[in-house]
Amino acid sequence: MFLIQTSFHKDDLQSEAIEQEFRREMNYFDINITKEEIPKLSSDFKEFILSCRYEGELCNASFFVPFYDPYYGQCYRFSSQPLVAKHVGHLFAFQLFLNVNQSDYIPYVADDPGIILSIHENGYRPYLQSNGFAVSPGFKTDISLFQKRIERKKEVFGSKDLCDDSGQYTNIQTCFELCVEKIVEKSCNCSPTMSNVNLGLWICDGVEELQCMANAEKGTENCSCKNPCSEIQYATFRSMTTWPGKSYVGVLDAILKQRGVAYQDMRESLLFINIYFSSLQEEITEEELAYTVENFWSDIGGSLGLWVGMSVISLGEILELGILILRFIKKRSIRLLTTEVKRAAAEDKLNDGLNQIIKGFNDINDEKQEGRTEFNDGLNKIINSVNILTAEQQSRDNDQNGNYSDSMGRNVQPGQYNVFADHMI
């Protein structure tokens, strides 16, 4: 056991100096306290929570989990296990009848009697100093809840892990606070706040410690904190009425006397809270891409239509023109190839005809009858070959002029020719 001796100037009584000094001195006290001793320094559960009901059913100490908050001391969290709300309205509310016991407050330190209440998703660490709100004694406070859920995209355009899906943090603020605490505790061996993570560290207070803390906090860019991929928030609407009313004071006094509790002025220490859902519906805000690939192509098409005068129909016509050009080139290539084949065949026939004429002359000289026949066949082959070659040349000339005709001067379709030869000797 040890005592803390602190003095104040009379001019400081109206300022925050007393509270700040008290918090600092209590910090040195906290470093020697154990978790087993914490409940002994706070009000007993039965003295603090006089009555509790959830959806009309009584709840006792087994429904609450105690935890230590360095700024507010011993606190309680309702229901360590998730509960599903099946009804709405006052009749099915979570009701708390509390006693803040204002007579135990430390003079010049606690200037606002009441409690700090935080409503958050089950299973997460509450930050009462930053996320809690005050509820005053002497009032009945109704708190209606409406659940909101935010769904964020984890991957966009190939960028992965844009949000945190580990479920460790309720929001990005919690992540940053824990990260700063760990960095400062590791670098300076002290805590930037009254951390409930490590009760063996005191708050950074000296000049060197404050300088170390300032330097360490510059490295918070390495925290890599991200918004949770799925975040649940509770929108609250609060209303307050004076409580207890004059007509209810006598009834309440009789109830408390049965429990061995009496209050001269109930409104100084007692308060009543109703917490309920106003609706079982859930508002979902889902993150969507503000600019998609479809939007990109749509904007390009709109710009082309506005500045170039092009549209999808125009692009289709250009594509059709390209296909027609390719088909024309392909057909012309096939026709030229066919012409070359015919020319080669005609040249072969011409050579065969010449050979037969020569052989026929030789046979005629030898006075053979077969010589005249071979001579005539060879001459016919030569005439046919000449006609074919002439027709092919004329076809080429007509292709250049756009006209098509056979060897007799008659118009025919491209690639069709009539060749006539009737010569005998």
C-alpha positions in Angstrom: 0.0 0.0 0.0 1.2 3.5 -0.8 -0.1 7.0 -0.6 0.1 9.8 -3.2 0.5 13.3 -2.0 -0.5 16.0 -4.4 -1.2 19.7 -3.8 -3.2 22.2 -6.0 -3.3 25.9 -6.2 -6.7 27.4 -5.4 -6.9 28.9 -8.9 -6.7 25.5 -10.4 -9.9 24.2 -8.8 -12.1 25.4 -11.7 -9.8 24.1 -14.4 -8.9 20.7 -15.7 -5.5 20.7 -13.9 -6.8 18.6 -11.0 -8.3 15.9 -13.2 -5.2 15.7 -15.3 -3.0 15.5 -12.2 -5.2 12.8 -10.7 -5.2 10.8 -13.9 -1.4 11.0 -14.0 -1.0 9.9 -10.3 -3.5 7.1 -10.8 -1.3 5.9 -13.7 1.5 5.2 -11.3 -1.0 3.4 -9.1 -2.2 1.3 -12.1 1.2 -0.2 -12.8 1.2 -2.0 -9.5 -2.4 -3.2 -9.6 -3.3 -6.8 -10.6 -6.5 -8.0 -12.3 -7.6 -9.7 -9.1 -7.5 -6.4 -7.2 -9.5 -4.4 -9.8 -13.0 -5.5 -8.6 -12.1 -4.6 -5.0 -11.6 -1.0 -6.1 -15.0 -0.6 -7.8 -18.6 -0.8 -6.8 -20.1 -4.2 -6.3 -22.1 -5.5 -9.2 -25.3 -5.8 -7.2 -24.9 -2.2 -6.0 -24.3 -0.9 -9.5 -26.9 -2.9 -11.5 -30.0 -3.0 -9.4 -32.2 -4.6 -12.0 -31.8 -6.0 -15.5 -34.3 -7.4 -18.1 -33.9 -8.6 -21.7 -37.1 -9.0 -23.7 -39.1 -9.4 -20.5 -36.8 -12.0 -18.9 -34.7 -11.2 -15.9 -30.9 -11.3 -16.4 -28.3 -11.6 -13.6 -24.5 -11.2 -13.3 -23.9 -14.2 -15.5 -25.0 -12.1 -18.5 -22.3 -9.6 -17.9 -18.5 -9.8 -18.5 -16.4 -7.4 -16.5 -13.4 -5.7 -18.0 -11.0 -2.9 -16.9 -10.9 0.4 -18.7 -7.9 2.5 -17.5 -9.8 5.7 -17.9 -13.1 4.7 -16.3 -12.1 1.7 -14.1 -14.2 -1.4 -13.7 -16.8 -1.7 -16.6 -19.2 -4.4 -17.7 -20.0 -5.7 -21.1 -23.5 -7.3 -21.7 -23.6 -10.8 -23.2 -20.4 -12.4 -24.3 -22.5 -14.6 -26.7 -24.4 -13.1 -29.6 -28.1 -12.6 -29.0 -30.7 -12.4 -31.8 -33.4 -9.8 -31.4 -36.8 -11.2 -32.5 -39.0 -8.3 -31.5 -39.1 -4.5 -31.6 -40.3 -1.8 -29.2 -40.3 -0.9 -25.5 -41.9 -4.1 -24.4 -39.0 -6.2 -25.6 -36.2 -3.8 -24.7 -33.0 -4.4 -22.8 -33.7 -2.6 -19.5 -31.2 -1.4 -17.0 -31.9 0.1 -13.6 -28.5 1.5 -12.4 -27.1 3.2 -9.3 -24.1 5.4 -9.9 -23.7 6.1 -6.2 -22.7 9.7 -6.6 -21.7 10.0 -2.9 -18.6 7.9 -3.8 -17.4 10.4 -6.4 -14.0 12.1 -5.8 -14.4 15.9 -5.3 -12.8 18.2 -7.9 -12.2 15.2 -10.2 -15.6 13.8 -11.3 -17.8 16.7 -12.3 -20.3 14.8 -14.4 -22.1 12.0 -12.6 -23.6 9.2 -14.8 -22.4 6.3 -16.9 -20.6 5.9 -20.2 -22.4 3.7 -22.6 -21.1 2.2 -25.9 -23.2 0.2 -28.3 -21.1 -2.0 -30.7 -21.0 -5.3 -32.4 -20.6 -8.3 -30.2 -17.1 -9.7 -29.6 -15.1 -6.5 -30.1 -13.1 -4.3 -27.8 -15.1 -1.2 -26.7 -13.3 2.2 -26.7 -15.4 4.1 -24.1 -13.4 7.3 -24.2 -13.8 7.7 -28.0 -17.0 5.8 -28.9 -19.1 6.1 -25.7 -21.8 8.6 -24.8 -22.9 9.8 -21.4 -26.2 8.9 -19.7 -27.1 11.1 -16.7 -28.9 10.0 -13.4 -32.3 11.3 -12.7 -33.6 10.4 -16.2 -35.2 7.6 -18.0 -33.3 7.3 -21.3 -34.8 5.5 -24.3 -32.4 4.4 -27.0 -33.8 3.1 -30.2 -31.4 1.2 -32.6 -31.3 0.7 -36.3 -28.7 -1.6 -37.7 -26.6 -0.6 -40.7 -24.2 -2.7 -42.6 -21.4 -1.6 -44.9 -20.0 -4.0 -47.5 -16.8 -3.0 -49.2 -15.1 -4.6 -52.2 -11.9 -6.5 -51.4 -10.6 -6.6 -55.0 -11.0 -3.9 -57.7 -9.3 -4.0 -61.2 -6.7 -6.5 -60.0 -5.8 -4.6 -56.7 -6.3 -7.1 -53.9 -6.8 -6.7 -50.1 -8.4 -3.2 -50.3 -10.2 -4.0 -47.0 -9.7 -6.2 -44.0 -11.7 -9.3 -43.7 -10.0 -10.8 -40.7 -12.9 -9.7 -38.4 -10.4 -8.4 -35.8 -11.5 -4.8 -35.9 -14.9 -3.1 -36.0 -13.5 0.0 -37.7 -10.3 1.5 -38.9 -10.0 3.7 -35.8 -9.6 0.7 -33.5 -6.8 -0.6 -35.7 -4.9 2.7 -35.6 -5.3 3.0 -31.8 -3.9 -0.5 -31.2 -1.1 0.0 -33.7 0.0 3.3 -32.1 0.0 1.7 -28.7 2.1 -1.2 -29.8 4.6 1.0 -31.6 5.0 3.4 -28.6 5.2 0.6 -26.0 7.9 -1.2 -28.0 10.0 1.9 -28.7 9.6 3.9 -25.5 8.6 1.3 -22.9 5.6 3.4 -21.9 2.0 3.8 -23.1 0.5 6.8 -25.0 -2.8 6.2 -23.2 -4.0 4.2 -20.2 -3.8 1.0 -22.2 -5.9 -1.9 -21.0 -3.6 -4.2 -23.0 -0.6 -3.9 -20.7 -1.3 -2.7 -17.1 2.4 -2.9 -16.3 3.2 0.3 -18.3 2.7 3.9 -17.3 1.7 6.8 -19.5 4.5 8.5 -21.4 5.0 11.6 -19.2 8.6 12.7 -19.0 10.3 15.0 -21.6 12.3 12.1 -23.1 9.3 9.8 -23.1 7.1 12.4 -24.9 9.9 13.0 -27.4 10.2 9.2 -28.0 6.5 8.9 -28.3 6.4 11.7 -30.9 9.1 10.1 -32.9 7.5 6.6 -32.7 4.1 7.9 -33.9 5.8 9.1 -37.1 6.1 5.5 -38.1 2.3 4.9 -38.0 2.3 4.8 -41.8 3.5 1.2 -41.4 0.3 0.3 -39.6 -1.4 -0.7 -42.9 -4.8 -0.4 -41.3 -7.8 -0.8 -43.6 -11.5 -0.5 -43.3 -13.2 -3.8 -42.6 -14.8 -5.5 -45.6 -18.0 -5.9 -43.6 -18.8 -3.3 -41.0 -21.9 -3.1 -38.8 -23.0 0.2 -37.3 -25.9 1.1 -35.0 -27.7 4.3 -35.6 -29.2 5.5 -32.3 -32.0 7.9 -31.4 -32.1 9.0 -27.8 -34.9 10.5 -25.8 -34.9 11.4 -22.1 -37.6 12.1 -19.5 -37.2 13.0 -15.8 -37.2 9.8 -13.7 -38.6 8.8 -11.3 -41.7 10.8 -11.4 -43.3 12.1 -8.2 -46.1 9.5 -8.4 -43.5 6.7 -8.7 -41.1 7.8 -6.0 -43.0 6.1 -3.1 -43.3 2.8 -5.0 -39.7 2.8 -5.9 -38.6 3.7 -2.4 -40.6 0.7 -1.0 -39.0 -1.7 -3.5 -35.5 -0.5 -2.7 -36.1 -0.8 1.1 -37.1 -4.4 0.6 -33.5 -4.8 -0.8 -32.0 -2.9 2.1 -31.3 0.2 0.0 -32.5 3.7 0.8 -31.9 7.0 -1.0 -32.7 10.4 0.3 -32.6 11.9 -3.2 -33.1 9.2 -5.8 -32.5 11.5 -8.8 -28.9 12.1 -7.8 -27.8 8.5 -8.3 -30.5 6.4 -10.0 -31.1 6.1 -13.8 -33.2 3.8 -16.0 -32.2 2.8 -19.6 -34.3 1.2 -22.3 -32.4 -0.1 -25.4 -34.5 -1.6 -28.2 -34.6 -2.0 -31.9 -37.0 0.3 -33.8 -37.0 -2.1 -36.7 -35.7 -5.6 -37.6 -34.8 -4.4 -41.1 -31.2 -3.7 -42.0 -29.9 -0.9 -44.1 -27.1 -2.2 -46.4 -24.7 0.1 -48.1 -22.7 -1.9 -50.7 -19.6 -0.5 -52.3 -19.8 -0.4 -56.1 -17.4 0.8 -58.8 -18.0 4.4 -59.7 -16.5 3.8 -63.2 -16.6 0.4 -64.9 -15.2 -1.0 -68.1 -18.7 -0.6 -69.7 -18.7 3.1 -68.7 -15.3 3.5 -70.4 -16.5 2.0 -73.7 -19.7 3.9 -73.6 -17.8 7.2 -73.1 -15.5 6.4 -76.1 -18.6 5.7 -78.3 -20.2 8.9 -77.2 -17.1 10.9 -77.9 -16.6 9.4 -81.3 -20.3 10.1 -82.2 -20.0 13.7 -81.0 -16.6 14.7 -82.4 -15.9 12.3 -85.3 -19.5 11.7 -86.4 -19.1 7.9 -86.0 -21.5 5.5 -84.5 -21.9 1.7 -84.2 -23.7 1.6 -87.6 -20.8 3.5 -89.2 -18.3 1.1 -87.7 -20.4 -1.8 -89.0 -20.4 -0.4 -92.5 -16.6 0.1 -92.5 -16.2 -3.6 -91.4 -18.6 -4.7 -94.2 -16.5 -2.8 -96.7 -13.3 -4.4 -95.5 -14.9 -7.9 -95.9 -16.1 -7.1 -99.4 -12.6 -6.0 -100.4 -11.0 -9.1 -99.0 -13.6 -11.3 -100.9 -12.8 -9.5 -104.2 -9.1 -10.0 -103.8 -9.6 -13.6 -103.0 -11.8 -14.2 -106.1 -9.4 -12.4 -108.4 -6.5 -14.4 -107.1 -8.4 -17.7 -107.8 -9.3 -16.5 -111.3 -5.7 -15.6 -112.1 -4.5 -18.9 -110.8 -7.1 -20.7 -113.0 -5.9 -18.7 -116.1 -2.3 -19.7 -115.5 -3.3 -23.3 -115.3 -5.2 -23.1 -118.6 -2.3 -21.3 -120.2 0.1 -24.0 -119.1 -2.3 -26.7 -120.5 -2.6 -24.8 -123.8 1.2 -24.5 -124.2 1.5 -28.3 -123.5 -1.1 -29.0 -126.3 0.8 -26.6 -128.6 4.0 -28.5 -128.1 2.2 -31.8 -128.6 0.7 -30.5 -131.8 4.1 -29.4 -133.2 5.6 -32.8 -132.3 2.7 -34.6 -134.1 3.1 -32.3 -137.2 6.8 -33.1 -137.4 6.1 -36.7 -137.0 3.3 -36.5 -139.6 5.6 -34.9 -142.1 8.1 -37.6 -141.5 5.4 -40.3 -142.0 4.2 -38.5 -145.2 7.7 -38.6 -146.6 7.7 -42.3 -145.8 4.4 -42.6 -147.6 2.6 -43.8 -144.5 -1.2 -43.3 -144.2 -1.0 -42.6 -140.5 1.2 -39.6 -141.1 -1.7 -37.6 -142.6 -3.9 -38.3 -139.6 -1.2 -37.4 -137.1 -0.5 -34.2 -139.0 -4.2 -33.2 -138.9 -4.5 -34.0 -135.1 -1.3 -32.0 -134.4 -2.6 -29.0 -136.4 -5.9 -29.1 -134.6 -4.1 -29.1 -131.2 -2.1 -26.1 -132.3 -5.2 -24.2 -133.5 -7.0 -25.0 -130.2 -4.0 -23.9 -128.1 -3.7 -20.7 -130.1 -7.5 -20.0 -129.6 -7.2 -20.6 -125.8 -4.2 -18.4 -125.5 -5.9 -15.7 -127.5 -9.0 -16.0 -125.4 -7.0 -15.7 -122.2 -5.2 -12.6 -123.4 -8.5 -11.1 -124.5 -10.0 -11.9 -121.1 -7.2 -10.1 -119.4 -7.7 -7.1 -121.6 -11.5 -7.2 -120.8 -10.8 -7.5 -117.0 -8.8 -4.3 -117.3 -11.6 -2.6 -119.2 -14.4 -4.2 -117.2 -15.8 -6.1 -120.2 -16.0 -9.9 -120.6 -16.4 -11.7 -124.0 -15.4 -14.9 -125.7 -13.3 -15.4 -128.8 -16.3 -14.7 -131.1 -16.9 -11.3 -129.5 -19.8 -12.4 -127.5 -20.2 -11.2 -123.9 -19.8 -13.9 -121.3 -19.4 -14.2 -117.5 -15.9 -13.8 -116.1 -14.1 -17.1 -116.2 -16.3 -18.5 -119.0 -14.9 -18.7 -122.6 -16.1 -20.4 -125.9 -13.3 -21.5 -128.2 -14.0 -22.9 -131.7 -11.6 -24.5 -134.0 -12.5 -26.5 -137.1 -9.6 -26.8 -139.5 -8.7 -29.8 -141.5 -6.1 -30.4 -144.2 
